[in-house]
């Protein structure tokens, strides 16, 4: 019996895509001869979300101080109690890195790191001085002593080498569970825009953290430019941009103010669905549209808030296309999810899924406003059948390359190699 602990950040929906990718990985890895236990940070959603990890055992620890570092005295004590054969760390720059390094030094326990894009150039440059300090204090030794570093794609593997690390690198992508087509229509949850969007309009859907890294400011600039060019781009008036995700650092309010300044007609779907007479926040006060005129106007931009489980599935089912204009990603689960629902995708090279461009499942845009605006115009002028074919290619791509079953086999082969030696599996590269 092999015992492994996975050390991660939040064990709830607050982890965003990591909540899905780490959870499904270990649910797929769980086996009679492999015991998996996940250790992470608890928050207000942990009690509700931990049951979704079953049958994987999960322990969440309340951090000593608020913030993202995640320090807890109980964290290390619980990890030490398990005395694992191998450790798998997810993410960097936080207390979990210190826990892993301490266990390695005390017991000689080998470990694997999944940075999830946190060593990509844009990510390293963001909060550069804090990360340099963290590298000197604890992260540098954590990275150097890893038995192997797992990259989600070839681009991330190159970033790991560019950071100066010489560890073996295993290239293993994230995976996806295909949606269940057997769900009865009467039990399907509709998208939050279902009763608000103008009949006949098409929805361009964004889902991710609401964070400057995701390129949403440039998307709004491009969207405003597209709205001004309706005469030239005759199909643009048929599309509505729907932005969903967890707000980080008040960035959603910044986007709302920016939309107003750019002259984009927008609304918050949560506000429209709330009871009349409810208290309106300051940011709702600056909306360009008063509640009494809601039924008279159509909007070109909708803010949806966080979307999970069946609500998220409803968004994917009812949207017409998906967009992710990020500056940097590891390997975004939301792109795989959109393809799993057969949706055409617009994304940047920073999303690290070049196979999407190569297979014709995605349209390439750069992260600057001009490129996004050109991409929107070109995409909107495609025929319905061309966009449909793009989505079908994405679905076939997911079925071929991104199922959790095949990814779990690769990950288990890396664990066995780290513990038993011998020849490395095919996914392990010693890149120069």
Secondary structure, 3 states (H helix, E strand, C coil): CEEEEEEEEECCHHHCHHHHHHHHHHHHHCECCEEEEEEEEECCCHHHHHHHHCCCEEEEEECCCCCCCCCCHHHHHHHHHHCCCEEEEECCCCHHHHHHHHHHHHHCCEEEEECCCCCCHHHHHCCHHHHHHHHHHHHHHHHHCCCEEEECCHHHHHHHHHCCCCCCEEECCCCECCCCCCCCHHHCCCCCCCCCCCCCCEEEEEECCECHHHCHHHHHHHHHHHHHCCCCCCCHHHEEEEEECCECCCHHHHHHHHHHHHCCCEEEHHHHCCCCCCCCCHHHHCCCCCHHHHHHCCCCEEEEECCCHHHHHHHHHHCCEEEECCCCCCCCHHHHHHHHCCCEEEECHHHCCHHHHHCCCEEECCCCHHHHHHHHHHHHCCCHHHHHHHHHHHHHHHHHHCEHHHHHHHHHHHHHHHHHCCCCCCCEECCC
